[in-house]
Amino acid sequence: MSVTSRQVQTEVYNLLKGSALHKAVRGKLYHDTTRPRASHSEDIVVRYTAGLNGDIQSGVVTVLIYSEPIPAPDGTPREDIARTLQIERLATDWAEQLPIGRYLFSVSDTPQTLYDPEAKQYFTSLRLQYNHY
């Protein structure tokens, strides 16, 4: 039986709920585009990225973990590198411990932290490759 993008996204969302990663992030957990633009909290956003149908469905779900910048000596925002490293490690540990069932998840690439000028926040991107059997 094939699954929809929303079903895969919800599966990852539910796996995040109550996880050590979710507990460590001080904000909320959101589906795709439900995060308010004005939020400047540490939040987690689960976004369906891509998928292919076939005997085995496969695709990518991206988990974005926003973190708050810290002020530089001149007052401009900069990355809190210690917090970024902590979030990247927690995200990787969470992904490596995902259960095997109808889905087989694996980290698609190395987690990376980038700056989102619109949100004025840094975010760590974790791309999960999935296969649905």
C-alpha positions, 0 to 999 in steps of 0.5 A: 500500500502506498503512502502520501507525502502527508503520511510520511511527514506525520510519521517523522513528526510523531517520531520526533514528539517526546524525543530527546531532540524535541525535549532539548529544543526550547520551542515547538514542533511544527508540520511544514508551513505551520510555523509562524513567521514571527516565531523567534524561538527554537522550533523544529519544522518537519517538511516533506521534500521529495518522493518516488513511487514504485514497489518500494516508495522512497524519498526525503523528509527534511527536519529544520531545527531553528536556533536563536542567534547571539549578539556579536560585540557590535550587536549584530546577530551571530551563530551560537556555535556551541548550541549549533554543535549540540543541536547537530549532535542531538539530531544525528543521534535521534536519526540514528536511533529511529525504529525500523518498521514500515519505514526505513530511515537513514540520514541523507547527508551531513546535518548542516547549519545555515542562516535564514535571513527572513527568519533572522535565525540559524537553522540546522537541516537534517535530511532523512532518506526513507524507504516505505515497504 
